[in-house]
């Protein structure tokens, strides 16, 4: 649930450090986007808060099509990148970095503007 979602978040620094360890830059095609939501109950009604997005994508590495998923939490992104995530659609192209040693390991990253 909610606690496991936030269990291991050291916010933006941890995500940026992970992308620094991955070297190859590629483009990937978004295949699915699912919001990770939390519902809170208040006296005046319920409120649904989006905590992040589960973004599935596919890319070509070493001649093989690889499907992967990245869960992007709102505390792991800059505000401008969060807006980009919220506007993603199926078949959109995203930048990813992959691990040279294991091309199945990848992460979505946002290029500096």
C-alpha positions as CSV (number, residue, x, y, z in Angstrom):
1,X,0.0,0.0,0.0
2,X,1.0,3.5,0.7
3,X,3.8,2.7,3.1
4,X,5.5,0.4,0.7
5,X,5.2,3.1,-2.0
6,X,7.1,5.6,0.2
7,X,9.3,3.0,2.0
8,X,12.5,3.6,-0.1
9,X,12.2,7.1,-1.4
10,X,15.1,9.4,-1.0
11,X,13.5,11.7,-3.5
12,X,15.1,13.4,-6.4
13,X,18.8,12.8,-5.4
14,X,18.4,9.0,-5.4
15,X,16.8,8.9,-8.8
16,X,19.4,11.3,-10.3
17,X,22.2,9.1,-8.8
18,X,20.7,6.0,-10.4
19,X,20.6,7.7,-13.9
20,X,24.3,8.7,-13.4
21,X,25.2,5.1,-13.1
22,X,23.5,4.2,-16.4
23,X,25.4,5.1,-19.5
24,X,23.6,4.4,-22.7
25,X,21.0,6.9,-23.8
26,X,18.1,5.6,-25.9
27,X,14.5,6.5,-26.9
28,X,11.6,4.3,-25.8
29,X,7.9,4.1,-26.8
30,X,5.4,4.4,-23.9
31,X,3.1,1.4,-23.9
32,X,1.0,2.1,-20.7
33,X,0.6,4.8,-18.1
34,X,-1.2,4.0,-14.8
35,X,-1.5,6.5,-11.9
36,X,-0.6,5.3,-8.5
37,X,-3.3,6.9,-6.3
38,X,-4.1,7.1,-2.6
39,X,-7.6,7.9,-1.4
40,X,-8.1,9.8,1.9
41,X,-11.4,10.2,3.7
42,X,-12.4,13.5,5.2
43,X,-15.5,14.7,7.0
44,X,-16.6,16.6,3.8
45,X,-15.8,13.7,1.4
46,X,-13.0,11.7,-0.2
47,X,-9.9,13.0,-1.9
48,X,-7.8,11.0,-4.4
49,X,-4.2,12.0,-4.6
50,X,-1.8,10.9,-7.3
51,X,1.4,9.8,-5.8
52,X,3.2,8.8,-9.0
53,X,2.8,7.0,-12.3
54,X,3.7,3.5,-13.4
55,X,5.0,4.0,-16.9
56,X,5.6,1.0,-19.1
57,X,7.7,1.3,-22.3
58,X,9.6,-0.7,-24.9
59,X,12.9,-0.1,-26.5
60,X,15.4,-1.8,-28.7
61,X,18.8,-2.9,-27.2
62,X,21.3,-5.2,-28.8
63,X,18.7,-6.1,-31.5
64,X,16.1,-7.2,-28.9
65,X,12.8,-5.4,-28.0
66,X,12.7,-5.0,-24.3
67,X,9.6,-4.1,-22.2
68,X,10.2,-2.3,-18.9
69,X,8.3,-0.3,-16.3
70,X,9.4,2.6,-14.2
71,X,7.4,3.9,-11.2
72,X,8.0,7.7,-11.1
73,X,7.0,9.2,-7.8
74,X,6.1,12.9,-7.5
75,X,8.8,13.4,-4.9
76,X,11.5,12.0,-7.3
77,X,11.0,14.6,-10.0
78,X,11.4,18.3,-10.6
79,X,8.1,20.2,-11.1
80,X,8.7,20.7,-14.8
81,X,9.4,16.9,-15.3
82,X,6.2,16.0,-13.3
83,X,4.2,18.1,-15.7
84,X,5.8,16.1,-18.6
85,X,4.9,12.8,-17.0
86,X,1.3,13.9,-16.5
87,X,1.0,14.8,-20.1
88,X,2.4,11.5,-21.5
89,X,0.3,9.4,-23.8
90,X,0.6,5.9,-25.2
91,X,3.0,5.8,-28.1
92,X,4.9,8.9,-26.9
93,X,8.6,8.8,-27.0
94,X,10.6,9.2,-23.8
95,X,14.4,9.3,-23.0
96,X,15.8,6.4,-21.1
97,X,19.2,5.4,-19.8
98,X,20.1,1.7,-19.6
99,X,22.7,-0.2,-17.7
100,X,25.6,-1.2,-20.0
101,X,26.1,-4.5,-18.0
102,X,22.4,-5.4,-18.1
103,X,20.4,-3.8,-21.0
104,X,17.1,-4.9,-19.4
105,X,17.7,-2.5,-16.5
106,X,16.6,1.0,-17.5
107,X,15.1,4.2,-16.1
108,X,13.3,7.1,-17.6
109,X,15.2,10.3,-17.4
110,X,14.5,14.0,-18.3
111,X,17.1,15.9,-20.2
112,X,18.1,19.3,-18.9
113,X,16.2,22.1,-20.7
